[in-house]
């Protein structure tokens, strides 16, 4: 089975079981619909896939790995709902965001519901035969990941207010905001499959670096992607004043007049399309896109190198395929 086919299999099962968990546990109906909204709206399910592929490569079956796979997807969607509220984003995955449909209070509650269900899901590990010590490790890893995610989001929110942000600080931020949950996902697969501590650590490296590469590509697509494919308006990061790797490189390398043009638009919520287009042109002329792609490839290669801790086999090859996809994707 090709890695994309296996991803679709994992995606279908995880989605079905998450929606079932929401239906069985969440009331009233409006809160249940809000909680399920982004899940029904799509998503790649890459984090659950990491749990499953790492675990399968170490000999665990899907039934054993499913509670962990569901847990990381619950946390991912919890973070998206709250992130959309903080950024006041109107669209996600090509559909209206939760808070724009149900209001901010229900949006906050829907995120809280998914957060709670993540840890409820991990509790199911005991029912599929995972040792108590490993269940405890899983709880600890997920808790640490949520904390790191929150710290990363906090840093991301402070960057627009700072005059100077280093690219190294940006890498640190996305390593927390995005990399932490990818890291946790890969480690959970190894933990649940009774992997050795060295293997668990190496899978953490793989996940963290894949997460960094993923976010860099996300930032590139946010400016140069096709919004009909990405499901998010091009230039929204510029309107929000995000200090992405593209913006930071441009501010470092562009001519003074070009920097002024970009800074006039950066953080301007009501910027016209023509202003956004000019800002994007400045970024493009600076060579920021090529630079960012090079950094993303570097981290993807470092991630693949960490896979030497896994035994050779189809699931290890699937993880290599995932790394290639993250760099080449258009959505």
Helices and strands as residue ranges (DSSP letters): H 3-25, H 29-40, H 46-57, H 62-87, E 91-92, E 95-96, H 98-102, H 104-123, G 124-128, H 132-159, H 167-177, H 179-192, H 197-224, H 227-230, H 236-239, H 245-253, H 256-265, H 273-286, H 288-305, G 306-309, H 314-328
